[in-house]
Amino acid sequence: MAKKKNFPLRIDPKLYETLEVWATDEFRSVNSHIEYLLRESVKKAGRLPSKQDKGEAEE
């Protein structure tokens, strides 16, 4: 599994509370739910790298 990039995220407390409830409903941590939402958004925008590019990006 590829290493994950850590970075600080400043977020509105009310938005965080909303994400926390949503993540709990989906049986995810807030962190993994944010990653899931970002990945889905990137996919929807057609910006997810191809599988061949993905292997290179993870190295």
N, C-alpha and C positions, 0 to 999 in steps of 0.2 A: 504494500500500500504506500502511496506517495505521502511524503511529509506534508502537513498542512501549514499554511502561512498564518502566523499570529499577527493581529494588529488591533489597536484600541478602536472602539466604536463609541462615539458619543450619540446618544439617542434620547429623544424626548421620553420622559418617564411614563406618560400616558400611553404612548405608542408601545413602549416596552411591556407595560401591563397587558395591553391587548395581545401582543405577540406571546406573552407568557401563557395566557389563557388558551389561545389558539394552539400553541405547541402542546400543552397538556391534553387538549382534546384529540390531538393527532398522535399522542404517545411519543413525543419527541422532547428533547431539551430545547431551550430557546435558541441556543447556538446552532444546533443541527436544523432547527426549523428555519432560521434565517438563511442558512446555507441552502436548504431545499428551495425556499422561495426565490433566492437569487439565481440558482441554477435553472429553475423553471422559467424565470423571466429571460434569462440569457438564451435558453432554448427557443422560447417563443419569438424572440427578436432575430433568430437565425444567426446568432453570434457564437454558438458553441462550436469549438474546433472539431474537425473530423477526427475519427478514431486514430488515423495515422498521425495527425498533428498532436493529438492528445498524448500519445506515448512519448513524443519528443518533448512536450511541454512539462511533463512530470519529472524528467530527469534533472 
